[in-house]
Amino acid sequence: MAVLSKLRELSLPYNCYEVGHTWDPECYTAALSVGACCLLEGMKIYAPLYLISQILQRKFSLDAFINTLQSIRTSSCFLGVNGFAFIFIFCLFRRAMGKFYYLHCSYFPAFVASFLAILVERKNRRGPLALYVTNVASETMFRMAVARGIVKPIANGEIYLFSSVMAMFLYIVKKHGFTKDFVSAAFRFVFGKEEAKLKVKAVMSSSEPQEGITRMPAPAVEFPLDDIMPNINTLLDEAGSSFFQRIWSTTKHVTCPHPSSCTQYCLQGFLRPFMIGYLAFSGIRCFAMGKKILFNPSLLFHLLTQKKTLNLGLFLGGFGGTFRFVNCLLRWLFEKDQAIYAIPAAFLGGLFMKFFPSSTLSLYLMWKLIENGYLIGIEEGFLPKIRGSMLMLYATSTAFLFYAAVLEPHNLKPAYLKFLTRLTHNKIGEINRHVLDIFGTHASKLYSDFWPELDLRHTSRVFQESVLLWLIH
């Protein structure tokens, strides 16, 4: 409380040109320039994104194209309004208060601007945007806490967080089924849908389970060693060969939801995600090194065989294979299928994130899990439905990120700071952070060499006496 009281007493007597929009002395034109930059960059971001989405959905009608153009316009205007409103309200606060106080420099203007801007965006985009900025804000908050010595980072903490989140996430999927959001669609595509809760019609049409194992007609898939080692049958007697053949192609527990044998099911659980991860990451790396590969094609083989390229595939494949193996093993041991099996299966599978650690992915899935739990609570009648919750979540989280970008840019996630720099055409870097160091946040740490070139005709007397004379000496 003493710190907050001290911050309330600290203030800057300078005008908004001297502190904020140093690129233009006029408040309105400065706000318009930022809004125009955000609008232009928004069109560059959303145009290819929405057009590719339309192509993937195979919507080639004129109405679909018009809807895509409208979506591009709406999302671009959302970014433009956010940028314009931040500077405009920043100046309004300065005129109303007469000075700059701690939270008036960024948080309060950003909160109002973000709340107004999200109202411009499409309704179906508000939820994903709120979760995204909340994810980045939570990571930024953790970085601030580490910088202040409040918490200490845990080695491999993102791996344990991912394992715990996935354990609960897939438990919900196994108990309630997949939802229609992007995360569920990604899980279903990469890991399959066999372990999810069955539909009521499918359950009613299936026969009653029996104890033991079930035999299926032998599929076309043959025992793989027959192709790899043609003479394997000479090394095994007839009974042994028959046993391994059944294990590979026909044996599964009656409670297992998959149509193939458990051996094939677990092997596919590794191979499919592995290939998806390997090919996706290889494609991204090849695209990033496009020019180098064109001039030196030998780099392609080196890139495709690097351990780094294999890591995403090993992470996804190890997760998928382990998840299926543990589920099948528990069904064989306990003679029944239960949703709770997903907890140890997903937790052990999540440890394969060691190959491809990502704190961003872990935090995003954590917030997505909280969202899904909240929605389930609403459906079950345990939790109330709060209208406008996503609007408030977006405004609160975005305001925190703007606060960090202005007063603590060194603690902001570098990728997000780079995004803001691109979005504003580096105007976020032209704030006069040297005068903001009075608040004790080391605001100028990343921009220690930047001093704005101000038009003295628009600077105040107190600024000239306290700052410009100090620079001369």
Number of C-alpha atoms within 10 A of each C-alpha: 6 7 8 10 9 11 16 12 10 14 17 18 15 20 21 25 22 24 21 25 25 21 17 17 19 14 19 13 15 21 22 18 20 27 26 21 20 26 25 17 19 21 19 13 15 19 19 12 13 17 16 12 13 16 11 9 9 10 12 10 8 9 10 13 16 11 13 19 15 12 18 22 17 18 23 24 22 23 26 26 26 26 27 25 24 27 26 21 21 26 25 15 19 19 13 9 11 14 17 24 20 21 14 19 25 26 25 22 23 29 24 18 24 27 20 18 24 24 13 17 20 13 12 8 11 18 16 16 18 21 22 19 22 23 23 22 23 18 19 23 18 18 19 18 15 14 13 10 10 9 12 12 12 8 8 14 13 21 23 19 20 26 25 20 25 25 23 20 23 27 24 22 19 22 17 15 16 19 12 7 11 10 14 17 15 11 15 16 13 19 22 17 19 15 23 20 18 17 10 8 8 8 11 10 8 8 7 9 12 12 10 12 15 15 13 14 8 15 10 7 9 12 15 10 11 11 10 9 9 9 11 13 13 9 9 12 10 10 9 11 16 11 11 14 16 17 16 20 22 21 22 27 23 20 20 24 17 17 12 19 22 24 19 19 20 20 16 19 24 25 18 20 25 25 18 17 22 22 17 15 19 22 14 12 15 17 12 11 14 14 11 14 16 11 9 10 12 11 14 17 10 11 17 18 11 11 12 15 21 21 21 27 26 24 24 29 28 23 27 29 23 25 28 25 21 20 24 25 16 17 19 18 8 9 17 17 18 15 17 16 20 27 24 21 27 27 24 20 26 26 22 23 23 16 18 15 19 14 16 16 14 23 22 21 20 21 17 20 19 14 14 16 16 16 16 15 14 14 12 9 10 11 13 11 13 8 8 8 12 18 20 16 19 25 26 22 24 25 25 23 28 26 23 24 22 23 27 22 25 22 22 25 20 12 10 16 20 13 13 19 16 15 24 21 17 15 19 21 19 19 26 23 25 19 16 22 15 15 16 10 16 17 25 22 15 14 16 11 9 14 14 16 10 14 13 12 7 13 16 14 12 12 18 14 10 10 13 13 10 9 9 6 5
